[in-house]
Amino acid sequence: MSRSSSWYAYWLIRSNRFRKKRMIKKQLAQISFDKTTILYSLIVGGYVFASIFIFNDFMRQFQDEFIFIEQQMEERFWLILTIVPIRYVFKSFRNPGVLITSSEYQLGMLPHSIKSIAYFVVIEQWMKQLLLYLIIGTLIILITPIDAVLIWIYFLLFWMIEVFMTIPQWKLFQASFFVKVSIFMSIIILDIVGTLLQQTKVISIIILAIVMITNIILSKKLFSRVHWGRVTEINDFLVWNMPLISKATKTKFRRERKYNIFQNRASRKRPFAYTDVVIHKRLWLQHFRENIELIIQVSGGLFLAIVILTFVNDVIVLIGIAISIHVYTSFVASIFTNRFHTGIVQVLPWDVESFRNTIKSWAWIGFVPIMIPIVIYSIVHFTWWSIGFLFLILILFIINLMVKMENAAALLDKKLGQLTIKEIMAFFGLVLIVLCEYQPYFSLVSIGIFIFVLIQQKDKKREAR
């Protein structure tokens, strides 16, 4: 089959899809707007277009701020170059990067080559992205006094990384979850080390070299071991998920989940032991599968927040660490409470204490990504006090998790918990993290807190007996 006929078949699918989406948007516009509204909208649009040039004079009042931004763009060029590829590694957790839907895939099952169809898809994506950067760059040049050459350099850089990261993102999407996490963490650690050692230029060159070598190696294995079911499932959702239509019709678009990261685990093929611990772990896996996107967003967001804050200020970093512990433990408690309001768990009696014990191991696993930048930061900034600082972090995490889980269990029992000494210590204990910036000796308080927690646990066991 010739390439021209493959292009014609692909273009026919794309034009029909565009026509269908345009009809849906047209129906929405007919429902939402009338002739009078359209007329006023055109007037407002014309005013906005004319105000761009007027606004340019107003923006000159902020000349100093724009000069500062321009200086930062010049000084942080290599740092930004090392950070941008992280975005595509992170996207590979839920996006293959190549928009092959079930329609394109079915076309590849016909006498047309799936390789040719994939090339058409990729080239179209690159051209759309280039056009978008041109429009955004032009608007920024018209509105701001920032050097036009610098803006075009940055947008050309972003577009080139978009092109060179297409293949790595595509293959990473097919890889296992642990491979993605390992590569993601490796790049983050490499960036942090390069920034702390003030070798961002060297690190950026290394990352670019790795990306180029990866493209060369993987270009021969683009379509080997491709999980087309997951690819088409996610791309169908991305194509037909229209937020404006969803908001207007009050209908939420949901992705039909046929595949998940827990599906092919070896443990699922072993004989199932019908004990409380095993049953509860399986129920937690099911719950995590249903909320995997939210979990990744929270853990990844806190991870990135700590990484970004390390480039701002030392005190701000410690405040961010304290807030991250509070947010993460609150999130785990909300997941714990939500488990009893969904699925089979909400209609059958269960051992709440056993559920609380089994979620703790998962809570520690989710806290590992947050601890990685904290460990690197503490080693660089606290030297010999790093062990005490990390011990303080872990103790405060345990206490906050314990307190919030107890409150969640009390709410499930419909009991209004009273403010206890542990809750006060858990809340104000986070302040100790910030105080370590002024005096590392505050980390020694963690020993006293640890002893107090052990005494409290022994007293609780005696009361249970």
Rosetta blueprint (number, residue, H / E / L):
1 M L
2 S L
3 R H
4 S H
5 S H
6 S H
7 W H
8 Y H
9 A H
10 Y H
11 W H
12 L H
13 I H
14 R H
15 S H
16 N H
17 R H
18 F H
19 R H
20 K H
21 K H
22 R H
23 M H
24 I H
25 K H
26 K H
27 Q H
28 L H
29 A H
30 Q H
31 I H
32 S H
33 F L
34 D L
35 K H
36 T H
37 T H
38 I H
39 L H
40 Y H
41 S H
42 L H
43 I H
44 V H
45 G H
46 G H
47 Y H
48 V H
49 F H
50 A H
51 S H
52 I H
53 F H
54 I H
55 F H
56 N H
57 D H
58 F H
59 M H
60 R H
61 Q H
62 F H
63 Q H
64 D H
65 E H
66 F H
67 I H
68 F H
69 I H
70 E H
71 Q H
72 Q H
73 M H
74 E H
75 E H
76 R L
77 F H
78 W H
79 L H
80 I H
81 L H
82 T H
83 I H
84 V H
85 P H
86 I H
87 R H
88 Y H
89 V H
90 F H
91 K H
92 S L
93 F L
94 R L
95 N L
96 P L
97 G L
98 V L
99 L L
100 I L
101 T L
102 S H
103 S H
104 E H
105 Y H
106 Q H
107 L H
108 G H
109 M H
110 L L
111 P L
112 H L
113 S L
114 I H
115 K H
116 S H
117 I H
118 A H
119 Y H
120 F H
121 V H
122 V H
123 I H
124 E H
125 Q H
126 W H
127 M H
128 K H
129 Q H
130 L H
131 L H
132 L H
133 Y H
134 L H
135 I H
136 I H
137 G H
138 T H
139 L H
140 I H
141 I H
142 L H
143 I H
144 T L
145 P L
146 I L
147 D L
148 A H
149 V H
150 L H
151 I H
152 W H
153 I H
154 Y H
155 F H
156 L H
157 L H
158 F H
159 W H
160 M H
161 I H
162 E H
163 V H
164 F H
165 M L
166 T H
167 I H
168 P H
169 Q H
170 W H
171 K H
172 L H
173 F H
174 Q H
175 A L
176 S L
177 F H
178 F H
179 V H
180 K H
181 V H
182 S H
183 I H
184 F H
185 M H
186 S H
187 I H
188 I H
189 I H
190 L H
191 D H
192 I H
193 V H
194 G H
195 T H
196 L H
197 L L
198 Q L
199 Q L
200 T H
201 K H
202 V H
203 I H
204 S H
205 I H
206 I H
207 I H
208 L H
209 A H
210 I H
211 V H
212 M H
213 I H
214 T H
215 N H
216 I H
217 I H
218 L H
219 S H
220 K H
221 K H
222 L L
223 F L
224 S L
225 R L
226 V L
227 H L
228 W H
229 G H
230 R H
231 V H
232 T H
233 E H
234 I H
235 N H
236 D H
237 F H
238 L H
239 V H
240 W H
241 N L
242 M L
243 P H
244 L H
245 I H
246 S H
247 K H
248 A H
249 T H
250 K L
251 T L
252 K L
253 F L
254 R L
255 R L
256 E L
257 R L
258 K L
259 Y L
260 N L
261 I L
262 F L
263 Q L
264 N L
265 R L
266 A H
267 S H
268 R H
269 K H
270 R L
271 P L
272 F L
273 A L
274 Y L
275 T L
276 D H
277 V H
278 V H
279 I H
280 H H
281 K H
282 R H
283 L H
284 W H
285 L H
286 Q H
287 H H
288 F H
289 R H
290 E H
291 N L
292 I H
293 E H
294 L H
295 I H
296 I H
297 Q H
298 V H
299 S H
300 G H
301 G H
302 L H
303 F H
304 L H
305 A H
306 I H
307 V H
308 I H
309 L H
310 T L
311 F L
312 V L
313 N L
314 D H
315 V H
316 I H
317 V H
318 L H
319 I H
320 G H
321 I H
322 A H
323 I H
324 S H
325 I H
326 H H
327 V H
328 Y H
329 T H
330 S H
331 F H
332 V H
333 A H
334 S H
335 I H
336 F H
337 T H
338 N H
339 R H
340 F L
341 H L
342 T L
343 G H
344 I H
345 V H
346 Q H
347 V L
348 L L
349 P L
350 W L
351 D L
352 V H
353 E H
354 S H
355 F H
356 R H
357 N H
358 T H
359 I H
360 K H
361 S H
362 W H
363 A H
364 W H
365 I H
366 G H
367 F H
368 V H
369 P H
370 I H
371 M H
372 I H
373 P H
374 I H
375 V H
376 I H
377 Y H
378 S H
379 I H
380 V H
381 H H
382 F H
383 T H
384 W H
385 W H
386 S H
387 I H
388 G H
389 F H
390 L H
391 F H
392 L H
393 I H
394 L H
395 I H
396 L H
397 F H
398 I H
399 I H
400 N H
401 L H
402 M H
403 V H
404 K H
405 M H
406 E H
407 N H
408 A H
409 A H
410 A H
411 L H
412 L H
413 D L
414 K L
415 K L
416 L L
417 G L
418 Q L
419 L L
420 T L
421 I H
422 K H
423 E H
424 I H
425 M H
426 A H
427 F H
428 F H
429 G H
430 L L
431 V H
432 L H
433 I H
434 V H
435 L H
436 C L
437 E L
438 Y L
439 Q L
440 P H
441 Y H
442 F H
443 S H
444 L H
445 V H
446 S H
447 I H
448 G H
449 I H
450 F H
451 I H
452 F H
453 V H
454 L H
455 I H
456 Q H
457 Q H
458 K H
459 D H
460 K H
461 K H
462 R H
463 E H
464 A H
465 R L
